[in-house]
């Protein structure tokens, strides 16, 4: 059977095999599109975009709220042969002008023809005369389009990275790369028309757009979408949507499963039925084994099978997915010596609960067509259990970063994508230990930010998932550890006691002192549009003394970076 030449051909073929098509929940409305209506929606939006002067290859900015009109713009772009450029909505209270400036900067970089905006946002999204803003709801018009003049090597999407460890960069993905990744996902998951996929993941994030929009439609699944704002305000809605639609596949980052587990403890959870679920993908941020176990245990009370939680690994520069476990098996954990990883760069097995042990989650084996290798600092390949940079090779790699040849050359070397993630392979399966840029070297030990943050978040008074650790170089050239965490406490004396408890916990469990612990009000830590911690920005705010501290413990770090 001939493989689709582009994204639209893949979606069109998959949708024709879908049983119930697409459902999108909005605040007060539910919109349902049967398979033939999805095709008509795409055709109408494609003709509407063409009427606005968009031609094949043109870039179209999309403020990617989860609405039928936004879904129509994405589909219309691919049906026309245009290139969507999804842009995030501000997820926290931000300066509207800063949001506009950031969006305009991205659109100017890719020379966008126009930007499609949900109607309610139109008055707030004026990008200037060079990039006209149009209401997404007003684009459709009747018409007929022939197949788009695109092929596997043409650009299908410019996906800006979230900027968790650097400034956002535009990842250029070709049609062939997206289809290769979707095909590999479908094959590993054995996804098809019998599956119902439920997702709240944002359409400006690779997991939401490619994993739970493009791939689900390409596989012929029934697809149910609602917005991340709805999920954050009501995590229980995710559970009830899965229950009512008899979902078989869903997914989200680690924090979403922690919130779902809490929602299962409320009276509202009575009557939930999660027995239809077969896979709950957990990716997009480090997977916490505690959160996995909690979700598994709570879900069992509502009929969820223990093999449903499904930790995965991927990144935008590889389109999306890199390694998946074998479906239908319990997730696996590896208990290793923290000291051996930090001092020797080797994941030495130990018993769970041993002093200095660290528990890591198995992320599976490479998808079909992909290779994964570990490159050590000296440039040699890592052997079994040796820690190094995770590198990926295969047909779904990005073409490069838009307009940034230097960053492209740094990331793509010798046919390998250098991810910036640190990990190791054990029996062919991948385990992650941290990010190169997040590593802090203290006293000759390679500390990983996630370890320190999880230790801090175990202290009562620190918000789960809202601690950031980073290293600061002092004037004498020594690197010191700093931790910033959110708290809901307003009493400064109580907050100071919590800060001191955090310093003590890190010293006792990790074995290194924290130079300073800073507690800030809930909701004030900088995060990306997809909810990831922005450590580099938090570090900048700390050094420039822009953090609003509720309490501090330790001594401020002064250094050349300040």
PLY file of the C-alpha trace (Angstrom):
ply
format ascii 1.0
element vertex 562
property float x
property float y
property float z
element edge 561
property int vertex1
property int vertex2
end_header
0.00 0.00 0.00
1.35 3.42 -0.99
2.35 5.60 1.93
0.81 9.10 2.20
2.92 11.74 0.46
1.93 14.45 2.93
0.08 15.09 6.19
-3.24 15.89 4.56
-3.26 12.70 2.50
-2.53 10.73 5.68
-5.33 12.42 7.64
-7.81 12.15 4.75
-7.19 8.41 4.43
-7.37 7.81 8.19
-10.53 9.84 8.71
-12.29 7.80 6.02
-11.86 4.74 8.28
-12.94 6.43 11.53
-16.11 5.24 13.22
-17.26 8.40 15.00
-14.95 11.15 13.82
-14.08 14.16 15.99
-15.70 15.70 19.09
-14.54 19.02 20.57
-15.77 20.32 23.91
-15.92 24.08 24.36
-16.97 25.93 27.50
-20.71 25.71 26.84
-20.94 23.67 23.64
-20.05 20.25 22.28
-19.23 20.04 18.56
-19.30 16.72 16.74
-17.96 16.06 13.25
-18.57 12.78 11.48
-15.77 11.62 9.17
-17.18 13.21 6.01
-17.75 16.46 7.94
-14.07 16.59 8.94
-13.09 16.46 5.28
-15.61 19.18 4.44
-14.36 21.31 7.36
-10.80 21.09 6.05
-11.82 21.91 2.48
-13.83 24.96 3.55
-10.97 26.33 5.64
-8.47 25.66 2.86
-10.60 27.59 0.39
-11.08 30.37 2.95
-7.34 30.67 3.50
-6.75 30.77 -0.24
-9.29 33.57 -0.49
-7.18 35.52 2.00
-4.12 35.19 -0.23
-2.48 32.16 1.38
-0.62 29.98 -1.11
1.09 26.59 -0.79
4.25 26.94 1.26
3.09 30.13 3.03
3.35 30.15 6.81
0.14 30.71 8.77
0.30 31.63 12.45
-2.37 30.03 14.62
-3.20 31.08 18.19
-3.92 27.48 19.03
-6.90 27.42 21.37
-8.75 24.09 21.28
-11.82 25.07 19.26
-13.45 23.75 16.07
-12.33 26.81 14.11
-8.68 26.37 15.15
-8.82 22.67 14.28
-10.27 23.73 10.93
-7.38 26.14 10.29
-4.81 23.40 10.93
-6.61 20.99 8.61
-7.16 23.72 6.03
-3.47 24.61 5.98
-2.49 21.02 5.23
-5.29 20.61 2.66
-4.03 23.75 0.89
-0.32 22.94 1.23
0.35 25.85 3.62
2.51 25.61 6.75
0.84 26.08 10.16
2.87 27.79 12.88
1.09 27.13 16.20
1.45 29.77 18.91
0.66 29.30 22.60
-1.88 31.14 24.65
-0.65 32.77 27.85
-1.30 30.14 30.52
-0.62 32.39 33.48
-1.15 36.03 34.32
1.27 37.79 31.99
1.69 41.23 30.55
-0.48 41.24 27.38
2.14 43.33 25.62
4.84 40.76 26.40
2.61 38.03 24.95
2.05 40.10 21.80
5.74 40.90 21.42
6.74 37.24 21.76
4.09 36.11 19.26
5.00 38.83 16.77
8.68 37.95 17.04
7.98 34.33 16.12
5.67 35.25 13.25
8.14 37.74 11.82
10.90 35.15 12.03
8.99 32.73 9.79
7.58 35.53 7.60
3.99 34.50 8.26
1.35 35.53 5.72
-1.27 36.04 8.46
-2.27 34.84 11.91
-5.57 33.10 12.67
-6.95 34.00 16.08
-10.00 32.75 18.00
-12.60 35.50 17.64
-12.65 36.33 21.34
-8.91 37.08 21.17
-8.98 39.21 18.01
-8.92 42.59 19.76
-5.95 41.47 21.88
-3.86 40.01 19.05
-3.02 42.87 16.72
0.33 41.85 15.18
0.63 44.92 12.97
0.00 45.69 9.31
2.61 43.25 7.99
0.92 40.25 9.67
-2.85 40.70 9.52
-4.90 39.00 12.24
-8.10 37.26 11.17
-10.81 35.63 13.26
-10.54 31.88 12.76
-14.35 31.54 12.79
-14.67 33.92 9.82
-12.28 32.07 7.49
-14.50 29.26 6.10
-16.10 29.53 2.67
-17.53 26.98 0.28
-15.32 25.60 -2.42
-13.43 22.63 -3.76
-9.71 22.01 -3.65
-7.51 19.61 -5.49
-4.78 17.69 -3.68
-2.11 20.05 -2.29
1.08 20.35 -4.36
3.27 19.07 -1.55
5.59 16.11 -1.12
7.49 14.34 1.67
10.38 16.82 1.63
8.25 19.97 1.80
7.79 21.82 5.08
4.62 20.78 6.90
4.96 22.53 10.26
7.11 25.00 12.17
6.83 23.98 15.81
8.41 26.40 18.28
10.04 24.68 21.23
8.67 25.50 24.67
11.80 27.29 25.85
12.25 25.34 29.09
16.05 25.43 28.84
16.65 28.08 26.15
14.87 30.69 24.08
12.17 29.13 21.86
13.38 28.00 18.44
11.32 27.07 15.38
11.61 23.35 14.66
11.07 22.73 10.93
9.28 19.45 10.20
8.75 18.01 6.74
5.62 16.08 5.71
7.66 12.90 5.44
9.03 13.29 8.97
5.58 13.74 10.53
4.12 10.82 8.61
7.10 8.59 9.53
6.63 9.38 13.22
2.84 8.95 13.14
3.22 5.65 11.29
5.71 4.38 13.89
3.44 5.43 16.78
0.42 3.72 15.25
2.40 0.53 14.67
3.77 0.36 18.24
0.43 1.18 19.88
-1.58 -0.92 17.42
-3.95 2.04 17.21
-6.87 2.03 14.80
-10.58 2.63 14.24
-11.51 0.59 17.31
-9.74 3.12 19.54
-11.17 6.24 21.13
-8.58 8.87 22.02
-9.30 11.55 24.63
-6.91 14.50 24.95
-6.70 17.87 26.68
-3.10 18.46 25.54
-2.71 21.87 23.83
-2.56 22.08 20.05
0.53 24.30 20.30
2.48 21.43 21.90
3.97 18.56 19.89
2.31 15.92 22.07
-1.10 17.52 21.64
-0.84 18.46 17.97
1.05 15.51 16.50
0.39 12.81 19.09
-3.28 13.45 19.80
-4.51 15.25 16.69
-2.59 14.28 13.57
-1.74 10.72 14.64
-5.18 9.90 16.03
-6.88 11.10 12.83
-4.27 9.33 10.68
-4.97 6.08 12.57
-8.73 6.39 12.04
-9.41 6.69 15.77
-12.41 8.42 17.27
-10.97 11.62 18.73
-12.31 13.68 21.66
-10.63 17.00 22.51
-11.01 19.69 25.13
-8.80 22.57 26.23
-5.90 22.57 28.69
-7.61 25.44 30.51
-10.57 23.17 31.18
-8.27 20.45 32.46
-6.36 22.77 34.82
-9.58 24.20 36.27
-11.22 20.77 36.55
-8.93 17.69 36.32
-11.93 15.49 37.07
-13.45 16.45 33.72
-10.66 14.49 32.02
-11.58 11.37 33.99
-15.30 11.71 33.33
-14.75 12.36 29.61
-12.72 9.14 29.39
-15.38 7.28 31.32
-18.33 8.53 29.25
-16.64 8.08 25.85
-15.13 4.68 26.76
-11.66 5.98 25.96
-8.94 3.47 25.13
-5.97 5.88 24.78
-5.12 9.14 26.53
-2.01 10.99 27.62
-0.39 13.91 29.37
2.66 15.06 31.31
3.56 13.75 34.74
1.81 16.50 36.71
-1.54 15.75 35.06
-1.58 12.24 36.49
-0.80 13.59 39.96
-3.82 15.91 39.64
-5.97 13.07 38.28
-5.04 10.86 41.24
-6.17 13.61 43.62
-9.41 14.03 41.68
-10.13 10.34 42.19
-10.20 10.94 45.95
-13.15 13.35 45.75
-16.84 12.37 46.09
-17.38 13.44 42.49
-15.32 10.42 41.34
-18.02 8.00 42.46
-19.29 6.07 39.45
-16.20 6.57 37.27
-15.42 3.66 34.95
-11.87 3.54 33.57
-11.98 -0.10 32.56
-11.94 0.73 28.83
-8.50 2.38 29.02
-5.61 0.41 27.57
-2.89 3.10 27.40
-2.29 6.35 29.31
0.85 7.88 27.80
3.02 9.80 30.25
5.58 12.10 28.61
6.61 15.71 27.91
8.38 16.06 31.27
10.38 13.79 33.64
8.26 10.84 34.77
7.99 10.54 38.55
7.68 6.91 39.74
5.68 8.07 42.78
3.08 9.75 40.56
2.95 6.63 38.37
2.29 4.39 41.35
-0.32 6.74 42.83
-2.23 6.94 39.56
-2.07 3.17 39.15
-3.29 2.53 42.68
-6.12 5.09 42.57
-7.16 4.08 39.06
-7.55 0.45 40.14
-10.48 1.52 42.31
-12.30 2.54 39.13
-11.50 -0.48 37.00
-8.24 0.70 35.44
-5.82 -2.12 34.71
-2.27 -1.84 36.15
-0.63 -2.02 32.70
-2.41 1.16 31.50
0.20 3.77 32.67
2.63 4.07 29.77
5.82 6.18 30.19
7.26 7.42 26.89
10.09 9.61 25.59
10.22 12.07 22.75
10.96 15.65 21.74
9.88 18.17 19.11
13.18 17.88 17.21
12.34 14.22 16.47
8.79 15.25 15.46
7.49 13.72 18.70
8.01 10.08 19.71
11.37 8.32 20.16
10.97 5.38 22.57
7.85 3.54 23.74
7.57 0.42 25.93
5.77 -2.70 24.75
2.03 -2.09 25.21
0.17 -4.31 27.65
3.04 -4.70 30.12
3.52 -3.16 33.57
5.81 -0.15 33.60
9.31 -0.97 34.80
11.52 0.80 37.35
15.29 0.71 37.75
16.83 1.31 41.19
20.36 2.65 40.86
23.07 4.24 42.96
22.88 8.03 42.84
26.56 8.26 43.78
27.62 5.98 40.91
25.69 8.10 38.39
27.01 11.40 39.75
30.66 10.39 40.23
31.24 7.56 37.75
28.63 8.17 35.05
27.41 4.60 35.51
23.93 3.37 36.48
24.85 0.71 39.03
21.80 -1.31 40.17
20.94 -1.39 43.85
17.99 -2.37 46.00
14.96 -0.15 46.32
15.17 1.93 49.45
18.95 1.66 49.87
20.63 4.83 51.13
21.54 6.97 48.14
19.32 5.02 45.76
17.50 6.62 42.88
14.47 5.16 41.10
14.19 5.72 37.35
11.38 4.85 34.95
11.86 2.68 31.86
10.88 4.58 28.70
11.01 1.63 26.33
12.79 0.91 23.07
13.12 3.01 19.88
10.15 3.10 17.51
10.48 1.50 14.10
12.97 3.34 11.90
14.65 5.14 14.80
17.99 4.46 16.45
19.02 5.62 19.92
22.62 5.79 21.11
24.37 7.19 24.17
27.28 9.53 23.43
29.66 10.14 26.31
31.44 13.42 26.97
34.61 12.20 25.28
32.69 11.45 22.08
32.67 7.67 22.44
29.54 5.53 22.46
28.21 4.57 25.86
28.09 0.88 26.68
25.46 -0.90 28.76
24.40 1.37 31.68
26.96 4.09 30.90
25.47 7.58 31.22
25.77 10.08 28.39
23.83 12.25 25.98
20.85 10.61 24.32
21.19 10.85 20.52
18.59 9.87 17.93
18.77 8.94 14.25
15.99 8.23 11.77
13.42 9.54 9.26
11.39 11.67 11.68
14.16 14.10 12.63
13.61 17.81 12.04
15.04 19.52 8.98
16.56 22.10 11.34
15.70 25.26 13.26
14.09 27.98 11.15
16.62 30.67 10.26
19.19 29.38 12.75
21.93 27.43 10.99
24.29 27.59 13.99
21.81 25.91 16.36
20.89 23.43 13.62
24.55 22.45 13.16
24.95 22.04 16.90
21.90 19.79 17.22
22.32 17.71 14.04
25.78 16.21 13.78
26.76 13.29 11.59
23.14 12.34 11.02
22.44 12.20 14.77
20.16 14.51 16.74
21.87 15.49 19.99
18.95 15.89 22.38
20.64 17.49 25.39
19.10 14.78 27.57
21.27 12.52 29.72
20.43 8.86 30.03
21.56 5.27 29.62
20.49 2.07 27.90
19.88 -1.16 29.79
18.94 -4.22 27.72
18.09 -1.88 24.87
15.65 0.20 26.93
16.09 3.89 27.67
16.25 5.56 31.09
16.67 9.32 31.55
18.65 10.87 34.38
18.37 14.59 33.58
19.20 17.45 31.22
22.76 18.52 30.42
21.85 22.19 30.91
20.11 21.44 34.22
23.08 19.61 35.71
24.80 21.25 38.68
28.39 20.25 39.54
29.01 20.60 43.28
32.09 19.11 44.90
32.81 16.96 41.86
29.30 15.49 41.83
26.97 15.83 38.85
23.68 16.71 40.52
20.43 16.59 38.56
17.87 19.32 39.13
14.93 16.90 39.22
16.41 14.98 42.17
16.83 18.12 44.25
13.40 19.44 43.28
11.57 16.25 44.19
13.36 16.18 47.54
12.20 19.75 48.22
8.64 19.04 47.11
8.38 16.26 49.70
8.52 18.94 52.42
5.09 20.08 53.64
4.51 23.67 52.59
6.19 23.42 49.18
3.82 23.03 46.23
4.22 19.74 44.34
5.74 20.24 40.91
6.68 23.83 41.69
10.30 23.82 42.82
13.27 24.83 40.65
16.91 24.01 41.40
19.91 25.47 39.59
23.60 26.19 40.05
25.21 29.60 40.55
28.91 30.34 40.12
30.34 32.46 42.93
33.01 35.12 42.52
35.59 32.54 43.54
34.51 30.22 40.72
32.70 27.70 42.91
29.31 26.37 41.87
26.64 26.50 44.54
23.13 25.08 44.66
20.07 27.34 44.87
16.44 26.24 45.15
13.34 28.34 44.51
9.97 26.87 45.45
6.36 27.99 45.58
4.33 28.02 48.78
0.79 28.96 49.71
1.96 30.12 53.14
1.66 33.83 53.85
3.07 33.83 57.38
6.74 34.70 56.95
7.82 32.88 60.10
6.15 29.61 59.07
7.49 29.97 55.53
11.01 30.46 56.88
10.67 27.23 58.87
9.66 25.43 55.66
12.65 26.90 53.80
14.96 25.67 56.55
13.31 22.23 56.39
13.94 22.12 52.63
17.63 22.91 53.12
17.87 20.18 55.76
16.07 17.59 53.59
18.33 18.22 50.59
21.44 18.06 52.75
20.36 14.77 54.34
18.94 13.02 51.26
21.11 14.38 48.45
24.22 14.97 50.51
25.05 18.53 49.48
24.26 21.89 51.09
21.87 24.38 49.52
23.40 27.83 49.48
19.97 29.46 49.57
16.33 28.37 49.58
13.84 31.00 48.38
10.09 30.48 48.79
7.84 32.54 46.52
4.03 32.92 46.28
2.01 30.22 44.50
1.75 30.81 40.76
4.82 33.05 40.48
7.43 30.61 39.14
8.07 31.08 35.41
6.83 28.20 33.25
6.50 27.53 29.56
3.16 27.61 27.76
2.96 23.82 28.20
3.64 23.97 31.94
7.35 23.09 32.03
9.63 24.82 34.51
11.75 27.58 32.97
14.89 27.07 35.02
17.08 29.45 33.03
14.54 32.28 33.45
14.08 31.52 37.14
17.85 31.71 37.54
17.87 35.08 35.78
15.10 36.40 38.05
17.03 35.20 41.09
20.28 36.84 40.02
18.57 40.10 39.11
16.73 40.08 42.46
13.29 40.10 40.80
11.82 37.23 42.83
9.12 38.17 45.33
10.29 36.15 48.32
7.96 35.04 51.09
10.91 33.61 53.01
14.60 32.76 52.58
16.99 30.36 54.21
20.74 30.59 53.73
22.92 33.23 52.14
22.31 34.97 48.80
24.79 34.04 46.09
26.68 36.91 44.56
28.77 36.17 41.51
29.83 37.34 38.07
26.45 36.32 36.61
24.69 38.76 38.93
0 1
1 2
2 3
3 4
4 5
5 6
6 7
7 8
8 9
9 10
10 11
11 12
12 13
13 14
14 15
15 16
16 17
17 18
18 19
19 20
20 21
21 22
22 23
23 24
24 25
25 26
26 27
27 28
28 29
29 30
30 31
31 32
32 33
33 34
34 35
35 36
36 37
37 38
38 39
39 40
40 41
41 42
42 43
43 44
44 45
45 46
46 47
47 48
48 49
49 50
50 51
51 52
52 53
53 54
54 55
55 56
56 57
57 58
58 59
59 60
60 61
61 62
62 63
63 64
64 65
65 66
66 67
67 68
68 69
69 70
70 71
71 72
72 73
73 74
74 75
75 76
76 77
77 78
78 79
79 80
80 81
81 82
82 83
83 84
84 85
85 86
86 87
87 88
88 89
89 90
90 91
91 92
92 93
93 94
94 95
95 96
96 97
97 98
98 99
99 100
100 101
101 102
102 103
103 104
104 105
105 106
106 107
107 108
108 109
109 110
110 111
111 112
112 113
113 114
114 115
115 116
116 117
117 118
118 119
119 120
120 121
121 122
122 123
123 124
124 125
125 126
126 127
127 128
128 129
129 130
130 131
131 132
132 133
133 134
134 135
135 136
136 137
137 138
138 139
139 140
140 141
141 142
142 143
143 144
144 145
145 146
146 147
147 148
148 149
149 150
150 151
151 152
152 153
153 154
154 155
155 156
156 157
157 158
158 159
159 160
160 161
161 162
162 163
163 164
164 165
165 166
166 167
167 168
168 169
169 170
170 171
171 172
172 173
173 174
174 175
175 176
176 177
177 178
178 179
179 180
180 181
181 182
182 183
183 184
184 185
185 186
186 187
187 188
188 189
189 190
190 191
191 192
192 193
193 194
194 195
195 196
196 197
197 198
198 199
199 200
200 201
201 202
202 203
203 204
204 205
205 206
206 207
207 208
208 209
209 210
210 211
211 212
212 213
213 214
214 215
215 216
216 217
217 218
218 219
219 220
220 221
221 222
222 223
223 224
224 225
225 226
226 227
227 228
228 229
229 230
230 231
231 232
232 233
233 234
234 235
235 236
236 237
237 238
238 239
239 240
240 241
241 242
242 243
243 244
244 245
245 246
246 247
247 248
248 249
249 250
250 251
251 252
252 253
253 254
254 255
255 256
256 257
257 258
258 259
259 260
260 261
261 262
262 263
263 264
264 265
265 266
266 267
267 268
268 269
269 270
270 271
271 272
272 273
273 274
274 275
275 276
276 277
277 278
278 279
279 280
280 281
281 282
282 283
283 284
284 285
285 286
286 287
287 288
288 289
289 290
290 291
291 292
292 293
293 294
294 295
295 296
296 297
297 298
298 299
299 300
300 301
301 302
302 303
303 304
304 305
305 306
306 307
307 308
308 309
309 310
310 311
311 312
312 313
313 314
314 315
315 316
316 317
317 318
318 319
319 320
320 321
321 322
322 323
323 324
324 325
325 326
326 327
327 328
328 329
329 330
330 331
331 332
332 333
333 334
334 335
335 336
336 337
337 338
338 339
339 340
340 341
341 342
342 343
343 344
344 345
345 346
346 347
347 348
348 349
349 350
350 351
351 352
352 353
353 354
354 355
355 356
356 357
357 358
358 359
359 360
360 361
361 362
362 363
363 364
364 365
365 366
366 367
367 368
368 369
369 370
370 371
371 372
372 373
373 374
374 375
375 376
376 377
377 378
378 379
379 380
380 381
381 382
382 383
383 384
384 385
385 386
386 387
387 388
388 389
389 390
390 391
391 392
392 393
393 394
394 395
395 396
396 397
397 398
398 399
399 400
400 401
401 402
402 403
403 404
404 405
405 406
406 407
407 408
408 409
409 410
410 411
411 412
412 413
413 414
414 415
415 416
416 417
417 418
418 419
419 420
420 421
421 422
422 423
423 424
424 425
425 426
426 427
427 428
428 429
429 430
430 431
431 432
432 433
433 434
434 435
435 436
436 437
437 438
438 439
439 440
440 441
441 442
442 443
443 444
444 445
445 446
446 447
447 448
448 449
449 450
450 451
451 452
452 453
453 454
454 455
455 456
456 457
457 458
458 459
459 460
460 461
461 462
462 463
463 464
464 465
465 466
466 467
467 468
468 469
469 470
470 471
471 472
472 473
473 474
474 475
475 476
476 477
477 478
478 479
479 480
480 481
481 482
482 483
483 484
484 485
485 486
486 487
487 488
488 489
489 490
490 491
491 492
492 493
493 494
494 495
495 496
496 497
497 498
498 499
499 500
500 501
501 502
502 503
503 504
504 505
505 506
506 507
507 508
508 509
509 510
510 511
511 512
512 513
513 514
514 515
515 516
516 517
517 518
518 519
519 520
520 521
521 522
522 523
523 524
524 525
525 526
526 527
527 528
528 529
529 530
530 531
531 532
532 533
533 534
534 535
535 536
536 537
537 538
538 539
539 540
540 541
541 542
542 543
543 544
544 545
545 546
546 547
547 548
548 549
549 550
550 551
551 552
552 553
553 554
554 555
555 556
556 557
557 558
558 559
559 560
560 561
